Amino acid sequence: MPEPGPRPLRADAQRNRQRLLDAAVGAFSQDGPEVTLESIARSAGVGIGTLYRHFPTREALVEAAYRNELAKLCDAADELLDRLPPDQAVRAWMDRFIDYLSTKRGMADALRLVIAAGSNPYAQSRDRLLGALGLLLTAGAAAETVRADVPAADVLTSLSGVSLAAGEPAQRDQARRLLDLLMDGLRYRATH
């Protein structure tokens, strides 16, 4: 008989965990790795004991916060396709990707501490991102609104470049223009 896995969290415990992750992303992005865990717990509206029950170390909290942001971005592909035409879903996901990279950049120092402690928070990031983007591009190609000949890896590299070129919040308008330009290059054009 297989070993039982960890018990699922009660609804209130899951809400507390999510509030902690959201507070951690904001705190590590804004204040860096030195932010106190007590201030994160306070910002999440829970006690420090609740934080430690979910995340026994600072590194565990940083890694979980980063992976949560990655999961939200990747899971957004299905949600966007459910409510938008595929080409619009691709473009909306691009905006979310830029936000994700901005958060990741903000958390860079905290993530370096995780890596120094021997973990690799980025281990499956690229594969997950390529999977989400591939799903969007495939849907767009099937609807004949997005070109079918552009690999997801090329689009991901282009998005990373846009993020580097226009990564500061003050340059957000430039990022939107660059994303629109990239999206225009991805649009399907029937040949006659």
C-alpha positions as a Markdown table, in Angstrom:
| # | Residue | x | y | z |
|---|---|---|---|---|
| 1 | Met | 0.0 | 0.0 | 0.0 |
| 2 | Pro | 1.4 | 3.4 | -1.0 |
| 3 | Glu | 2.5 | 5.9 | 1.7 |
| 4 | Pro | -0.1 | 8.6 | 2.3 |
| 5 | Gly | 1.0 | 12.0 | 1.2 |
| 6 | Pro | 0.8 | 15.2 | 3.3 |
| 7 | Arg | -2.7 | 16.1 | 4.3 |
| 8 | Pro | -4.3 | 18.9 | 2.3 |
| 9 | Leu | -4.4 | 22.2 | 4.2 |
| 10 | Arg | -7.7 | 23.3 | 5.7 |
| 11 | Ala | -9.3 | 26.3 | 3.9 |
| 12 | Asp | -8.2 | 28.8 | 6.6 |
| 13 | Ala | -4.7 | 27.4 | 6.6 |
| 14 | Gln | -4.5 | 27.7 | 2.8 |
| 15 | Arg | -5.7 | 31.3 | 3.0 |
| 16 | Asn | -3.0 | 32.1 | 5.6 |
| 17 | Arg | -0.4 | 30.4 | 3.5 |
| 18 | Gln | -1.4 | 32.5 | 0.4 |
| 19 | Arg | -1.5 | 35.7 | 2.4 |
| 20 | Leu | 2.0 | 34.9 | 3.7 |
| 21 | Leu | 3.3 | 34.3 | 0.1 |
| 22 | Asp | 1.7 | 37.5 | -1.2 |
| 23 | Ala | 3.2 | 39.5 | 1.7 |
| 24 | Ala | 6.6 | 37.9 | 1.2 |
| 25 | Val | 6.7 | 38.7 | -2.5 |
| 26 | Gly | 5.9 | 42.4 | -1.7 |
| 27 | Ala | 8.3 | 42.6 | 1.2 |
| 28 | Phe | 11.3 | 40.8 | -0.5 |
| 29 | Ser | 10.7 | 42.8 | -3.7 |
| 30 | Gln | 10.5 | 46.1 | -2.0 |
| 31 | Asp | 12.7 | 45.8 | 1.1 |
| 32 | Gly | 15.2 | 43.0 | 0.1 |
| 33 | Pro | 16.3 | 39.9 | 1.9 |
| 34 | Glu | 16.8 | 41.7 | 5.2 |
| 35 | Val | 13.1 | 42.2 | 5.8 |
| 36 | Thr | 12.1 | 40.6 | 9.1 |
| 37 | Leu | 9.9 | 37.6 | 9.0 |
| 38 | Glu | 7.8 | 39.2 | 11.8 |
| 39 | Ser | 7.0 | 42.1 | 9.5 |
| 40 | Ile | 5.9 | 39.7 | 6.8 |
| 41 | Ala | 3.7 | 37.8 | 9.2 |
| 42 | Arg | 2.2 | 41.1 | 10.5 |
| 43 | Ser | 1.6 | 42.3 | 6.9 |
| 44 | Ala | -0.2 | 39.0 | 6.2 |
| 45 | Gly | -2.3 | 39.4 | 9.3 |
| 46 | Val | -1.0 | 36.2 | 11.0 |
| 47 | Gly | 1.3 | 35.4 | 13.9 |
| 48 | Ile | 5.0 | 34.5 | 13.5 |
| 49 | Gly | 4.1 | 30.9 | 14.6 |
| 50 | Thr | 1.8 | 30.6 | 11.6 |
| 51 | Leu | 4.6 | 31.7 | 9.3 |
| 52 | Tyr | 7.0 | 29.2 | 10.8 |
| 53 | Arg | 4.4 | 26.4 | 10.6 |
| 54 | His | 4.2 | 26.9 | 6.8 |
| 55 | Phe | 7.8 | 28.0 | 6.2 |
| 56 | Pro | 10.4 | 26.8 | 8.7 |
| 57 | Thr | 13.2 | 28.9 | 7.3 |
| 58 | Arg | 13.6 | 32.3 | 5.5 |
| 59 | Glu | 14.9 | 30.4 | 2.5 |
| 60 | Ala | 11.8 | 28.1 | 2.4 |
| 61 | Leu | 9.6 | 31.2 | 2.4 |
| 62 | Val | 11.6 | 33.0 | -0.4 |
| 63 | Glu | 11.5 | 29.9 | -2.6 |
| 64 | Ala | 7.8 | 29.2 | -2.0 |
| 65 | Ala | 7.0 | 32.9 | -2.8 |
| 66 | Tyr | 9.0 | 32.7 | -6.0 |
| 67 | Arg | 7.4 | 29.4 | -7.1 |
| 68 | Asn | 4.0 | 30.7 | -6.3 |
| 69 | Glu | 4.5 | 33.7 | -8.6 |
| 70 | Leu | 5.7 | 31.3 | -11.3 |
| 71 | Ala | 2.7 | 29.1 | -10.8 |
| 72 | Lys | 0.3 | 32.1 | -11.0 |
| 73 | Leu | 1.9 | 33.2 | -14.3 |
| 74 | Cys | 1.9 | 29.7 | -15.8 |
| 75 | Asp | -1.6 | 28.9 | -14.6 |
| 76 | Ala | -2.9 | 32.1 | -16.1 |
| 77 | Ala | -2.5 | 30.7 | -19.6 |
| 78 | Asp | -5.6 | 28.5 | -19.2 |
| 79 | Glu | -7.6 | 31.2 | -17.5 |
| 80 | Leu | -6.8 | 33.7 | -20.3 |
| 81 | Leu | -7.7 | 31.3 | -23.0 |
| 82 | Asp | -11.0 | 30.6 | -21.3 |
| 83 | Arg | -12.1 | 34.3 | -21.4 |
| 84 | Leu | -10.2 | 35.8 | -24.4 |
| 85 | Pro | -9.5 | 35.0 | -28.0 |
| 86 | Pro | -6.1 | 33.3 | -28.3 |
| 87 | Asp | -4.2 | 36.3 | -29.8 |
| 88 | Gln | -5.5 | 38.5 | -27.0 |
| 89 | Ala | -4.7 | 35.8 | -24.4 |
| 90 | Val | -1.1 | 35.8 | -25.7 |
| 91 | Arg | -0.8 | 39.5 | -25.4 |
| 92 | Ala | -2.4 | 39.6 | -21.9 |
| 93 | Trp | 0.0 | 36.8 | -20.8 |
| 94 | Met | 2.9 | 38.9 | -22.1 |
| 95 | Asp | 2.0 | 41.7 | -19.7 |
| 96 | Arg | 1.8 | 39.3 | -16.8 |
| 97 | Phe | 5.3 | 37.9 | -17.8 |
| 98 | Ile | 6.8 | 41.4 | -17.6 |
| 99 | Asp | 5.2 | 41.8 | -14.2 |
| 100 | Tyr | 6.6 | 38.4 | -13.1 |
| 101 | Leu | 10.1 | 39.3 | -14.3 |
| 102 | Ser | 9.9 | 42.6 | -12.4 |
| 103 | Thr | 8.9 | 40.7 | -9.2 |
| 104 | Lys | 11.7 | 38.2 | -9.8 |
| 105 | Arg | 14.2 | 41.0 | -10.2 |
| 106 | Gly | 13.0 | 42.6 | -7.0 |
| 107 | Met | 13.4 | 39.4 | -5.2 |
| 108 | Ala | 16.9 | 38.7 | -6.7 |
| 109 | Asp | 18.9 | 39.2 | -3.5 |
| 110 | Ala | 16.6 | 37.0 | -1.5 |
| 111 | Leu | 16.7 | 34.3 | -4.2 |
| 112 | Arg | 20.5 | 34.4 | -4.1 |
| 113 | Leu | 20.3 | 33.4 | -0.4 |
| 114 | Val | 18.1 | 30.4 | -1.4 |
| 115 | Ile | 20.7 | 29.4 | -4.0 |
| 116 | Ala | 23.6 | 29.8 | -1.5 |
| 117 | Ala | 21.7 | 27.5 | 0.9 |
| 118 | Gly | 21.8 | 24.8 | -1.8 |
| 119 | Ser | 18.4 | 25.0 | -3.4 |
| 120 | Asn | 17.6 | 25.9 | -7.0 |
| 121 | Pro | 14.3 | 27.8 | -7.2 |
| 122 | Tyr | 14.7 | 28.1 | -11.0 |
| 123 | Ala | 15.1 | 24.3 | -11.7 |
| 124 | Gln | 11.8 | 23.9 | -13.6 |
| 125 | Ser | 11.0 | 27.6 | -14.4 |
| 126 | Arg | 12.0 | 27.6 | -18.0 |
| 127 | Asp | 10.1 | 24.4 | -18.8 |
| 128 | Arg | 7.0 | 25.7 | -17.0 |
| 129 | Leu | 7.1 | 29.0 | -18.8 |
| 130 | Leu | 7.7 | 27.3 | -22.2 |
| 131 | Gly | 4.7 | 25.0 | -21.5 |
| 132 | Ala | 2.4 | 27.9 | -20.7 |
| 133 | Leu | 3.5 | 30.0 | -23.6 |
| 134 | Gly | 3.4 | 27.0 | -26.0 |
| 135 | Leu | -0.2 | 26.4 | -25.0 |
| 136 | Leu | -1.1 | 30.0 | -25.8 |
| 137 | Leu | 0.8 | 30.0 | -29.1 |
| 138 | Thr | -0.7 | 26.6 | -30.2 |
| 139 | Ala | -4.2 | 27.9 | -29.5 |
| 140 | Gly | -3.5 | 31.1 | -31.5 |
| 141 | Ala | -2.1 | 29.0 | -34.4 |
| 142 | Ala | -5.2 | 26.8 | -34.3 |
| 143 | Ala | -7.4 | 29.9 | -34.5 |
| 144 | Glu | -5.2 | 31.3 | -37.2 |
| 145 | Thr | -4.6 | 34.5 | -35.2 |
| 146 | Val | -1.0 | 33.7 | -34.3 |
| 147 | Arg | 1.8 | 32.4 | -36.5 |
| 148 | Ala | 2.5 | 28.7 | -36.2 |
| 149 | Asp | 6.2 | 29.0 | -37.2 |
| 150 | Val | 7.6 | 30.8 | -34.2 |
| 151 | Pro | 8.9 | 28.6 | -31.4 |
| 152 | Ala | 7.8 | 29.4 | -27.8 |
| 153 | Ala | 11.5 | 29.6 | -26.8 |
| 154 | Asp | 12.1 | 32.5 | -29.3 |
| 155 | Val | 9.1 | 34.4 | -27.9 |
| 156 | Leu | 10.3 | 33.8 | -24.4 |
| 157 | Thr | 13.7 | 35.1 | -25.2 |
| 158 | Ser | 12.1 | 38.2 | -26.9 |
| 159 | Leu | 9.9 | 38.8 | -23.8 |
| 160 | Ser | 13.0 | 38.6 | -21.6 |
| 161 | Gly | 14.7 | 41.2 | -23.8 |
| 162 | Val | 11.6 | 43.5 | -23.6 |
| 163 | Ser | 11.8 | 43.2 | -19.8 |
| 164 | Leu | 15.5 | 44.1 | -19.8 |
| 165 | Ala | 15.0 | 47.0 | -22.1 |
| 166 | Ala | 12.0 | 48.4 | -20.2 |
| 167 | Gly | 12.3 | 46.9 | -16.8 |
| 168 | Glu | 11.7 | 49.9 | -14.6 |
| 169 | Pro | 8.2 | 50.9 | -13.7 |
| 170 | Ala | 8.8 | 54.4 | -15.2 |
| 171 | Gln | 9.5 | 52.6 | -18.5 |
| 172 | Arg | 6.2 | 50.6 | -18.5 |
| 173 | Asp | 4.8 | 52.6 | -21.5 |
| 174 | Gln | 7.9 | 51.6 | -23.5 |
| 175 | Ala | 7.4 | 47.9 | -22.4 |
| 176 | Arg | 3.8 | 48.1 | -23.7 |
| 177 | Arg | 4.9 | 49.5 | -27.0 |
| 178 | Leu | 7.6 | 46.8 | -27.4 |
| 179 | Leu | 5.1 | 44.1 | -26.5 |
| 180 | Asp | 2.6 | 45.4 | -29.0 |
| 181 | Leu | 5.4 | 45.3 | -31.6 |
| 182 | Leu | 6.3 | 41.8 | -30.7 |
| 183 | Met | 2.6 | 40.7 | -30.8 |
| 184 | Asp | 2.3 | 42.3 | -34.2 |
| 185 | Gly | 5.1 | 40.2 | -35.5 |
| 186 | Leu | 3.4 | 37.1 | -34.1 |
| 187 | Arg | 0.0 | 37.7 | -35.8 |
| 188 | Tyr | -1.0 | 35.3 | -38.4 |
| 189 | Arg | -1.2 | 36.7 | -41.9 |
| 190 | Ala | -2.8 | 34.6 | -44.6 |
| 191 | Thr | -0.8 | 34.4 | -47.8 |
| 192 | His | -2.6 | 34.8 | -51.0 |
